[in-house]
């Protein structure tokens, strides 16, 4: 009988040596340490894995696009580039710089593809061109955002108007029940190869998605996302958001967002993080990471509670909102002072809860 070493040598001659294990070595930042920790058990690595496909799904105005923009700007800061496929026709290139994104052509690609297949092809062609021509450093990440999977039209279901008449693969009158599953069949066909392209080309592909209610589910979590079953297998992470309104008087000024990793092949799944997403006058949204981190530190007993709405800081009681604004005025130095309080060995509390539906109407005081 041959030894293991002899078998390995013989097999290497026939099929080559064993391949290296596929691992994630880079993450794009979310800007909020508890979300980074929920993603990969680290406060400062970042949240979004490079070389993988991920999903961010949630209700309207919960900050999905803002999270994706943070990832894109993070990729640029690391010497890479970003791209945005606007299938919903709602992204504002003019306002994006306020969230830290550099929209200079070359560093940022903006496209409005007509079909699902065209969108994926643009991403792969662009990334392959950049890598082959060494336009960025080898280890610089590429972040590509698709907004949203629910709005992506499969080629088989696409139609257009020309000279006042419907042109394309199929007219409205010819559509049937098979067209309702066209996107599911398209993702099933395309995602296996696309996942490999993401790994080979160093792409963090972020698919924004919508959460729907499955009326056939009588017990358990009735939520589902669009795109069929394939996304559940090929996304390395699925971050689902729920949100409650933050009100000041009768005005809705923001959302208290909770993100839960429904799937995570990087670290332990089902971890959560909560943060405040505040609406701005110009129509943008802003992560209030200072107030959100103060809330996290208080909830976990790292900051001592004072009277209602207050915590102990430098031996004195201070309102949580006042402390957050003080930290904000100190810039990154102030935020790092909060981060320094985060424990090196943090174990999230074990919470046993029943599956619940998204509550978009609950109110939280400002």
DONU-552472 format. One record per atom (N, C-alpha, C): z negated, x, y negated. Coordinates in steps of 0.001 Angstrom, whole numbers, padded with zeros to 6 digits, always signed. Each point is the difference from the previous one (the first is absolute). Layout:
! DONU-552472
ZXY ...
This chain:
! DONU-552472
+000000+000844+001206 +000000-000844-001206 +000000+000875-001250 +000803-000381-000990 +000065+000772-001251 -001233-000273-000851 -000390+001011-000768 -001125-000175-000921 +000456-000790-001225 -000968-000479-000798 +000322-000719-001226 +000843+000855-000939 -000317+001304-000062 +000758+000902-000875 +001437+000138+000472 +000199+000061+001304 +001360+000119+000538 +000798-001282-000240 -000673-001150+000183 +000666-001282-000254 +000401-000104-001472 -000921+000401-000892 +000287-000055-001432 +001184+000885-000353 +000049+001190+000577 +001094+000935-000285 +001325-000553+000497 -000031-000594+001185 +001222-000560+000571 +000486-001203-000808 -000947-000883-000367 +000368-001169-000812 +000513+000413-001382 -000607+001025-000581 +000438+000467-001322 +001452+000450+000040 +000403+000596+001109 +001388+000431+000138 +000943-001191+000111 -000521-001112+000558 +000844-001177+000211 +000014-000945-001193 -001187-000248-000567 -000088-001005-001077 -000673+000529-001255 -000362+001284-000015 -000692+000561-001154 -001507-000156+000127 -000721+000733-000822 -001462-000059+000019 -000491-001326-000575 -001295-000262+000149 -000588-001227-000542 +000170-000045-001514 +000271-001205-000505 +000101-000183-001450 -001386+000028-000616 -000042+000273-001300 -001268-000035-000711 -000444-001437-000205 -001291-000200-000023 -000559-001335-000245 +000333-000450-001417 +000354-001273-000124 +000304-000557-001319 -001301-000302-000737 -000207+000650-001126 -001213-000205-000793 +000371-000216-001462 -000938-000539-000748 +000183-000187-001446 -000756+001102-000722 +000702+000737-000841 -000628+001108-000730 -000112-000270-001488 +000662-001063-000471 -000022-000329-001429 -000272-001482-000205 -000739-000291-001052 -000247-001382-000406 +000262-000121-001497 +000549-001127-000400 +000211-000270-001421 -001214-000750-000540 -000427+000297-001230 -001257-000558-000519 +000101-001476-000364 -001103-000685+000180 -000122-001380-000475 -000716-000038-001344 -000776+001066-000291 -000782+000043-001234 -001404-000550+000150 -000310-000555+001201 -001308-000601+000208 -000610+000566+001276 -001031+000848-000091 -000550+000697+001167 -000388-000896+001180 -000652-001161-000213 -000340-000830+001166 +001224-000480+000786 +001128-000228-000685 +001218-000377+000718 +000539+001192+000784 -000057+001194-000604 +000399+001209+000726 -000833+000156+001268 -001315-000239-000120 -000899+000153+001140 +000304-001036+001082 +000316-001217-000406 +000342-001037+000973 +001280+000358+000744 +000873+000747-000681 +001283+000390+000603 -000153+001121+001013 -000770+001055-000372 -000018+001185+000865 -001355+000703+000065 -001079-000712-000362 -001374+000523+000094 -000249+001198-000904 +000734+000085-001112 -000209+001062-000974 +000025-000602-001399 -000844+000537-000884 -000070-000530-001363 +001157+000481-000875 +000598+001132+000333 +000920+000621-000962 +001345+000448+000568 +000321-000364+001246 +001306+000386+000547 +001129-000867-000544 -000305-001219-000362 +001015-000980-000357 -000018-001110+001034 +000859-001015-000205 -000042-001165+000886 +001267-000212+000808 +001159+000410-000534 +001266-000411+000589 +000657+001168+000734 +000157-000083+001329 +000490+001131+000796 +001486+000275-000193 +000337+001266-000199 +001389+000430-000130 +000587+000165+001399 +001233-000490+000171 +000652+000053+001297 -000181-001266+000804 -000606-000993-000589 -000285-001254+000705 +000481-001211-000804 +000119-001121+000694 +000283-001290-000615 -001312-000770-000109 -000254-000599-001160 -001219-000779-000175 +000319-001319-000696 -000904-000936+000144 +000144-001321-000609 -001175-000264-000928 +000292-000538-001185 -001027-000516-000895 +000348-001459-000256 -000831-000897+000486 +000285-001428-000100 -001163-000712-000674 +000323-001055-000733 -001063-000748-000659 +000543-001090-000889 -000893-000741-000640 +000405-001104-000879 +000590+000516-001299 +000634-000872-000786 +000542+000415-001302 -001102+000512-000922 +000358+000939-000860 -000900+000540-001032 -001219+000704+000578 +000143+000563+001197 -001113+000732+000604 +000171+001509-000130 +001087+000442-000640 +000169+001422-000271 +000769+000768+001053 +000821-000673+000800 +000782+000690+001031 +000942+001031-000621 +000743-000423-001025 +000957+000905-000639 -000724+001129-000726 -001150-000293-000578 -000763+001048-000686 -000494+001056+000990 -000416-000420+001182 -000398+000955+001037 +001184+000877+000389 +001152-000636+000185 +001204+000753+000364 +000404+000953-001110 -000185-000417-001250 +000324+000866-001132 -000920+001207-000041 -001269-000197+000340 -000932+001132+000074 +000460+001001+001047 +000515-000508+001124 +000506+000892+001046 +001237+000752-000482 +000901-000692-000699 +001213+000652-000498 -000323+001084-001016 -000893-000302-000933 -000374+001002-001008 -000730+001160+000662 -000749-000281+001073 -000670+001062+000741 +000989+000938+000656 +001079-000571+000557 +001043+000824+000620 +000650+000908-001044 +000241-000541-001183 +000587+000811-001075 -000936+001128-000409 -001291-000292-000072 -000981+001026-000386 -000069+001126+001023 +000391-000302+001247 -000012+001007+001064 +001345+000717+000119 +000873-000210-000987 +001292+000678-000017 +001112-000758+000681 -000271-001242+000397 +000996-000796+000690 +000685-001004-000896 +000672-000955+000627 +000737-001023-000737 -000383-001377+000532 +000426-001029-000728 -000325-001370+000382 +001219-000891-000149 +000011-001079+000764 +001064-000986-000101 -000566-001403+000147 +000667-000956-000631 -000475-001386+000034 +001191-000914+000251 -000093-000772+001084 +001028-000982+000341 -000491-001372-000446 +000591-000522-001071 -000504-001223-000616 +000745-001220+000533 -000431-000492+001142 +000629-001184+000585 -000479-001279-000674 -001180+000041-000609 -000512-001190-000686 +000485-000084-001441 +000649+001062-000454 +000527+000062-001375 -001100-000260-001025 -001133+000691+000188 -001149-000262-000875 -000668+001267-000516 +000474+001181+000417 -000645+001244-000404 +000424+000370-001423 -000963+000402-000828 +000291+000389-001376 -000009+001517-000119 +001189+000592-000085 +000108+001451-000178 -000582+000403-001357 +000093-000894-000975 -000495+000283-001352 -001525+000109-000022 -000687-000843+000772 -001456-000017-000021 -000629+000963+001017 +000787+000432+000990 -000541+000845+001070 -000667+001283-000494 +000528+000667-001076 -000664+001226-000464 -001454-000210-000415 -000368-001224-000395 -001388-000256-000365 -000928+000117+001199 +000585-000076+001204 -000787+000163+001225 +000126+001417+000546 +000607+000883-000792 +000072+001406+000394 +001280+000433+000665 +000982-000896+000137 +001250+000341+000677 +000977+000642-000974 +000601+001117+000416 +001056+000647-000777 +001328-000609+000436 +000636-000762-000881 +001230-000715+000348 +001257+000792-000340 -000143+001291-000233 +001163+000843-000265 +000939-000023+001209 +001287-000344-000196 +000942+000022+001129 -000012+001358+000693 -000011-000031+001303 -000140+001226+000782 -001389+000053+000601 -000995-000190-000857 -001376-000093+000501 -000293-001404+000504 +000751-000966-000520 -000202-001395+000387 +001355-000667+000175 +000180-000648+001152 +001223-000740+000297 -000328-001480+000054 +000771-000783-000748 -000212-001445-000032 +001286-000698+000433 -000098-000826+001035 +001161-000702+000525 -000339-001460+000268 +001037-000838-000061 -000154-001419+000331 +000985-000340+001124 -000291+000431+001215 +000921-000236+001122 +000144-001489+000298 +001146-000346+000578 +000246-001392+000339 -000529-000359+001387 -000021+000978+000906 -000402-000328+001360 -001070+000962+000520 -000658-000414+001059 -001010+000797+000693 +000598+001315+000481 +001146-000081+000656 +000631+001196+000552 +000417+000984-001084 +000552-000512-001100 +000399+000871-001102 -001206+000725-000584 -001123-000675-000080 -001203+000576-000585 -000497+001196+000814 -000096-000186+001319 -000450+001092+000860 +000986+001163-000033 +001296-000334-000050 +001019+001048-000012 -000089+000843-001266 -000205-000632-001140 -000137+000741-001257 -001155+000979+000087 -001115-000463+000533 -001182+000851+000128 +000284+001215+000867 +000587-000213+001168 +000256+001102+000930 +001039+000964-000556 +001064-000522-000567 +001049+000863-000568 -000565+000846-001135 -000783-000622-000876 -000573+000728-001132 -000955+001096+000479 -000894-000342+000921 -000972+000975+000497 +000689+001139+000743 +000995-000345+000811 +000733+001031+000738 +000739+000934-000949 +000594-000555-001057 +000705+000813-000995 -000960+000963-000700 -001155-000509-000366 -001001+000829-000685 -000472+001138+000900 -000267-000297+001272 -000491+001022+000924 +001081+001028+000333 +001218-000467+000282 +001057+000936+000375 +000363+000951-001132 -000044-000501-001229 +000358+000820-001147 -001206+000692-000638 -001163-000157+000636 -001225+000661-000438 -000267-000223-001495 +000115-001270-000403 -000194-000357-001410 -001479-000027-000387 -000868-000124+000983 -001444+000099-000220 -000554+000928+001079 -001238+000426-000155 -000606+000882+000991 -000086-000699+001357 -000001+000790+001043 +000018-000524+001350 -001164-000940+000277 -001176+000332-000534 -001188-000814+000278 -000269-001044-001084 +000906-000148-000956 -000175-001015-001054 +000337-001377+000573 -000824-000996-000261 +000200-001317+000625 +001054-000845-000709 +000531-000940+000750 +000899-001030-000539 -000678-001341+000237 -000161-000781-001046 -000601-001332+000113 +001054-001043-000339 +000217-000928+000925 +001016-001034-000213 -000636-001361+000217 +000111-000863-001006 -000661-001308+000028 +001046-001101+000129 -000295-000980+000847 +000885-001140+000221 -000744-001268-000416 +000485-000657-001027 -000676-001165-000569 +000929-001223+000048 -000209-000863+000905 -000957+000060+001098 +000758-000272+001293 -000665+000203+001130 +000640-000284+001278 +000397-001466+000089 -000824-000871-000557 +000294-001434+000049 +001262-000356-000774 +000358+000811-001006 +001159-000293-000831 +001263+000723+000454 -000104+000811+001061 +001161+000751+000480 +000886-000917+000845 +001275-000068-000350 +000950-000902+000669 +000803+000779+001038 -000071-000386+001272 +000814+000675+001010 +001487-000194-000288 +000796+000971+000387 +001437-000087-000250 +000591-001250+000648 -000514-000379+001151 +000553-001157+000710 -000240-001313-000729 -000979-000021-000902 -000340-001236-000713 +000420+000047-001466 +000675+001080-000392 +000337+000162-001425 +001258-000794-000350 -000007-000614-001170 +001185-000649-000550 +000016+000215-001498 +001149-000139-000623 +000111+000175-001440 +001037-000953-000564 -000079-000206-001303 +000949-000867-000693 +001139+000842-000577 +001228-000442+000185 +001163+000672-000568 +001040-001050-000343 +000409+000001-001273 +000964-000991-000492 -000480-001426+000244 -001315-000175-000154 -000554-001338+000137 -000176-000472+001423 +000279+000891+000977 -000125-000385+001399 -000936+000964+000723 -000610-000493+001064 -000888+000832+000795 +000831+000931+000871 -000272+001293-000123 +000668+001004+000817 -001063+000771+000773 +000404+000621+001064 -000946+000821+000737 +000065-000271+001478 -001012+000446+000701 -000015-000122+001453 -000105-001454+000426 -000826-000749-000724 -000248-001372+000424 -000288-000869-001214 +000600-001166-000052 -000235-000907-001105 -001282-000783+000236 -000473-000653-001044 -001223-000788+000124 +000145-001095+001045 +001180-000616+000064 +000202-001095+000938 -000036+000463+001450 +000316+001276+000219 +000067+000517+001367 -001322+000575+000507 -000996+000049-000856 -001271+000591+000417 -000672-000871+001060 -000689+000656+000941 -000675-000731+001070 -001363+000620+000270 -000652-000432+001080 -001350+000468+000295 -000052+001503+000246 +001084+000590+000491 +000019+001443+000233 -000173+000789-001287 +000439-000577-001114 -000115+000707-001274 -001453+000094-000457 -000859-000878+000507 -001418+000071-000346 -000662+001222+000623 +000579+000519+001057 -000557+001182+000669 +000841+001253-000259 +000914-000083-000958 +000912+001124-000263 -000758+001245-000443 -001011-000165-000850 -000758+001153-000484 -000789+000633+001142 -000575-000821+000855 -000754+000527+001138 +000904+000822+000910 +001215-000491+000237 +000930+000739+000845 +000470+001281-000693 +000136-000054-001325 +000434+001185-000748 -001071+001098+000035 -001268-000377-000177 -001064+001010+000047 -000123+000584+001408 +000156-000853+001011 -000081+000479+001370 +001100+001015+000303 +001178-000204-000563 +001117+000920+000231 -000123+001285-000798 -000498-000103-001248 +000056+001138-000919 -001260+000863-000015 -001164-000593+000198 -001249+000747-000199 -000223+001159+000979 +000419-000092+001275 -000224+001159+000873 +000650+001276-000534 +001244-000092-000446 +000686+001178-000541 -000559+000379-001369 -000310-001006-000823 -000489+000293-001348 -001339+000719+000057 -000856-000369+000948 -001297+000669+000151 +000197+001484+000293 +001002+000332+000807 +000279+001405+000297 +000519+000733-001227 +000857-000669-000782 +000498+000614-001234 -001154+000308-000958 -000964-000909-000093 -001143+000215-000895 -000770+001249+000407 -000194+000174+001302 -000707+001183+000487 +000807+001269-000247 +001282-000036+000346 +000842+001191-000110 +000217+000433-001448 +000072-000958-000916 +000341+000297-001386 -001207+000005-000933 -001193-000223+000522 -001196+000015-000834 -000052-001131-001000 +000271-001214+000485 +000012-001188-000868 -001252-000829+000257 -000670-000381-001067 -001027-001036+000090 +000683-001300-000415 +000318-000832+000974 +000719-001254-000262 -001008-001136-000099 -000090-000582-001183 -000967-001068-000258 +000740-001328-000125 -000280-000895+000908 +000595-001337-000041 -001038-000974-000532 +000255-000558-001175 -000846-001071-000505 +000389-001280+000738 -000959-000885+000191 +000296-001192+000791 -000863-001163-000461 +000390-001172+000426 -000719-001221-000326 -000789-000475+001214 -001143-000596-000248 -000813-000574+001073 +000244-001503+000050 +000287-000483+001191 +000233-001428+000215 -001060-000558+000942 -000050-001303+000084 -000931-000665+000916 +000772-000509+001213 -000442+000373+001188 +000597-000488+001233 -000690-001303+000383 +000713-001099-000176 -000593-001320+000218 -000277-000277+001470 +000549+000825+000886 -000226-000210+001436 -001307+000614+000481 -000633+000820-000839 -001252+000649+000395 -001171-000925-000351 -000710-000466+001013 -001122-000905-000208 -001333+000739-000023 -000067+001139+000686 -001230+000783+000055 +000343+001443-000346 -000897+000664-000724 +000260+001382-000397 +000742+000082-001318 +000521+001172-000290 +000652+000280-001279 +001405-000590-000022 +000280-000959-000890 +001325-000629-000030 +001024+000774-000837 -000404+001121-000558 +000904+000726-000888 +001058+000788+000774 +001160+000103-000582 +001053+000829+000553 +000866+000494-001159 +000814+001009+000278 +000939+000500-000997 +001419-000210+000503 +000955+000067-000918 +001391-000246+000351 +000617+001237+000655 +001124-000213+000671 +000736+001108+000591 -000062+000046+001507 -000622-000988+000621 -000063-000024+001451 -001104+000871+000565 +000126+000357+001274 -001033+000770+000690 +000197+001503-000108 +001197+000452-000283 +000271+001443-000032 -000870+000750-001013 -000202-000531-001221 -000844+000737-000953 -001391+000306+000532 -000568-000898+000781 -001348+000231+000533 -000035+001232+000897 +001114+000341+000630 +000055+001159+000886 +000365+001279-000751 +000911-000095-000961 +000536+001216-000610 -000724+000431-001267 -000758-000886-000631 -000825+000421-001122 -001212+000759+000544 -000239+001204-000521 -001182+000762+000412 -001269-000583-000606 +000140-000608-001172 -001119-000659-000658 +000450-001351-000539 -000882-000977+000102 +000264-001314-000595 -001219-000345-000858 +000162+000096-001304 -001077-000271-000946 +000202-001396-000569 -000893-000913+000365 +000092-001370-000477 -001037-000225-001098 +000447-000613-001066 -000849-000235-001158 -000405-001471-000089 -001224-000233-000428 -000446-001335-000399 -000578+000138-001402 -000043-001085-000725 -000395+000107-001406 -000761-001222-000479 -000960+000242-000883 -000730-001054-000696 +000150+000222-001498 +000041-001069-000724 +000219+000089-001444 -001235+000516-000726 +000227+000860-000997 -001063+000426-000907 +000218-000754-001317 -001024-000737-000417 +000134-000823-001199 -000946+000435-001105 +000485-000144-001215 -000815+000173-001194 +000085-001319-000753 -001048-000787+000129 +000097-001367-000488 +000933-000765+000920 +001046-000574-000577 +000993-000714+000806 +001247+000837+000244 +000072+001187-000612 +001174+000865+000152 -000086+000836+001264 +001095+000066+000725 +000096+000881+001172 +000460+001364-000507 -000863+001000+000092 +000294+001307-000576 +000289+001066+001069 -000143-000375+001260 +000268+000974+001048 -000283-000571+001375 +000087+000878+000981 -000248-000399+001379 -000931+001005+000664 -000945-000499+000770 -000805+000838+000869 +000742+000061+001333 +000534+001169+000310 +000888+000157+001156 -000742+000705+001131 +000149-000519+001192 -000522+000661+001194 +001167+000350+000912 +000112+001273+000333 +001038+000447+000911 -000590+000278+001372 +000641-000503+001039 -000465+000203+001367 +001149+000550+000836 -000262+001093+000698 +001014+000599+000858 +000052-000760+001319 +000971-000910+000092 +000150-000795+001212 +000537+000849+001148 +000669+001096-000339 +000436+000991+000983 -000100+001359-000658 -000446+000988+000748 -000099+001349-000539 +000098+001002+001152 +001108+000728+000064 +000181+001013+001036 -000416+001383-000496 -000606+000040-001204 -000484+001256-000565 -001500+000152+000228 -000728-001078-000179 -001451+000002+000167 -000406-001342+000608 -001292-000284-000008 -000493-001237+000594 +000532-001211-000764 +000553-000995+000684 +000530-001179-000698 -001100-000936-000476 +000407-000990-000774 -000847-001085-000497 -001038+000451-001017 +000197+001183-000588 -000870+000425-001093 +000446-000686-001295 -000928-000201-000922 +000298-000717-001231 -000392+000803-001234 +000577-000375-001116 -000385+000534-001300 +000266-001089-001035 -000824-000045-001037 +000159-001009-001047 +000090+000669-001359 +000824-000566-000870 +000166+000559-001338 +000416-001107-000972 -000099+000324-001280 +000370-000947-001044 +001389+000331-000546 +000832-001036-000082 +001352+000131-000539 +000083-000908-001222 +000076+000616-001185 -000114-000756-001246 +001365-000176-000664 +000247-001204-000516 +001266-000307-000652 -000002+000510-001441 +001146+000554-000424 +000133+000535-001346 +000892-000904-000852 -000110+000154-001315 +000757-000855-000920 +001505+000170+000144 +000450+001209+000381 +001442+000260+000082 +000609-000467+001316 -000797-000617+000858 +000512-000497+001265 -000254+000913+001179 -000483+001191-000241 -000324+000909+001091 -001387-000310+000540 -000324+000630+001104 -001344-000084+000550 -000604+001382+000053 -001297+000085-000076 -000683+001296-000029 -001158-000011+000993 -000050+001034+000841 -001142+000153+000879 -001197+000473-000815 -001072-000758+000030 -001231+000437-000657 -000790+000808+001025 +000450+001220+000228 -000614+000803+001058 -001408+000434-000359 -000308+000098-001310 -001355+000388-000396 -001001-001097+000364 +000269-001228-000424 -000906-001114+000313 -000034-000235+001517 +001153+000128+000643 +000065-000220+001442 -000854+001009+000742 +000017+001267-000433 -000793+001020+000675 -001490-000195-000281 -000336-000438-001213 -001401-000322-000312 -000493-001100+000937 +000822-001033+000192 -000374-001094+000898 -000186+000511+001425 +000896+000886+000446 -000104+000549+001353 -001291+000791+000164 -000307+000837-000973 -001203+000831+000090 -001262-000857-000014 +000030-001077-000782 -001164-000895-000032 -000139-000756+001330 +001109-000528+000500 -000028-000769+001245 -000532+000825+001161 +000316+001287+000005 -000416+000872+001095 -001322+000716-000270 -000704-000421-001057 -001324+000533-000270 -000014+001414-000543 +001146+000496-000445 +000074+001355-000551 -000416-000013-001467 +000369-001042-000713 -000525-000250-001349 -001098-001054+000122 -001129+000252-000580 -001124-000933+000075 +000248-001216-000882 -000246-001170+000550 +000166-001232-000753 -001092-000137-001050 +000384-000523-001161 -000971-000366-001016 -000113-001511-000045 -000196-000540-001187 +000026-001450-000127 +001427-000491+000230 +000212-001290+000164 +001339-000498+000339 +001082+000538-000938 +001045+000608+000587 +001102+000553-000780 -000232+001420-000481 -001125+000604+000380 -000367+001338-000467 -000237+000939+001185 +000162+001306-000266 -000352+001041+000967 -000773+001092-000740 -000626+000877+000784 -000731+001120-000591 +000938+001207-000100 +000136+000539-001208 +000868+001162-000235 -000727+000956-000940 -000163+001230+000437 -000755+000982-000793 -001398-000505-000326 -000603-000705+000956 -001366-000475-000153 -000161-001219-000870 +001123-000577-000458 -000077-001175-000871 +000845-001135+000566 -000396-001229-000332 +000794-001160+000391 +001207-000118-000927 +001165-000216+000602 +001214-000167-000791 +000868-001058+000681 +000629-000831-000807 +000888-001023+000554 +001150+000668+000749 +000387-000575+001126 +001056+000595+000813 +001306+000125-000788 +000311-001000-000808 +001229+000056-000794 -000088+001104-001052 -001166+000136-000633 -000180+001051-001005 +000108+001384+000636 -000570+000160+001195 +000088+001279+000700 +001448+000318+000360 +000731-001006+000469 +001403+000207+000363 +000820+000454-001197 -000231-000617-001161 +000769+000371-001185 -000418+001392-000508 -001283+000342+000175 -000465+001340-000370 +000689+001053+000866 +000067-000272+001307 +000663+000922+000921 +001487+000112-000348 +000618-001130-000337 +001424-000004-000351 +000256+000858-001232 -000896-000062-000979 +000178+000773-001236 -000107+001501+000250 -000646+000377+001099 -000162+001415+000330 +001160+000545+000817 +000978-000878+000317 +001186+000445+000724 -000294+000393+001437 +000809+000932+000527 -000140+000413+001392 -001363+000657+000264 -000537+000666-001002 -001311+000628+000164 -001057-001058+000306 +000060-001106-000732 -000961-001071+000231 +000185-000640+001363 +001268-000204+000407 +000250-000624+001297 -000465+000906+001135 +000186+001299-000169 -000461+000938+001028 -001521+000009+000110 -000677-000310-001117 -001459-000072+000061 -000442-001164+000881 +000774-001093-000007 -000283-001115+000906 +000355+000379+001434 +001151+000660+000171 +000437+000386+001339 -000981+000970+000662 -000672+000795-000817 -000944+000972+000567 -001169-000684+000696 -000212-001285-000299 -001084-000745+000636 +000384-000539+001375 +001289+000041+000321 +000448-000525+001280 -000529+000870+001142 -000576-000586+001020 -000596+000789+001090 +001066+000683+000849 -000285+001220+000423 +000954+000750+000828 +000221-000694+001337 -001060-000517+000575 +000098-000696+001290 -000300-001476-000211 +001053-000749-000271 -000171-001424-000293 +000432-000826+001205 -000858-000871+000419 +000308-000914+001091 -000008-001418-000544 +001167-000650-000069 +000052-001365-000540 -000922-000927+000765 -000632-000939-000688 -000893-000936+000690 +000767-000869+000982 -000634-000325+001103 +000618-000861+001001 -000166-001445-000455 +001122-000688-000124 -000028-001391-000444 +000646-000860+001076 -000734-000970+000500 +000535-000943+000971 +000305-001284-000750 +001283-000346-000014 +000385-001186-000761 +001111-000742+000717 +000076-001290-000265 +001083-000800+000552 +001241+000219-000838 +001165-000156+000618 +001242+000109-000747 +000076-001155-000983 +000370+000322-001229 +000072-001030-001035 +001330+000069-000706 +000341-001089-000668 +001223-000025-000789 -000244+000669-001351 +001101+000361-000650 -000090+000621-001322 -000524-001028-001000 -000947+000407-000801 -000543-000867-001040 +000465+000522-001342 +000988-000665-000574 +000549+000448-001270 -000641-000724-001187 -000906-000922+000283 -000530-000825-001078 -001459+000265-000328 -000645+000849+000783 -001399+000304-000288 -000126+000745-001322 -001051-000253-000709 -000188+000597-001320 -001053+001097+000051 +000259+001062-000769 -000954+001089-000143 -000177+000247-001492 -001230+000111-000429 -000244+000231-001416 +000444+001394-000389 +000481+000132-001232 +000452+001304-000469 -001146+000970-000139 
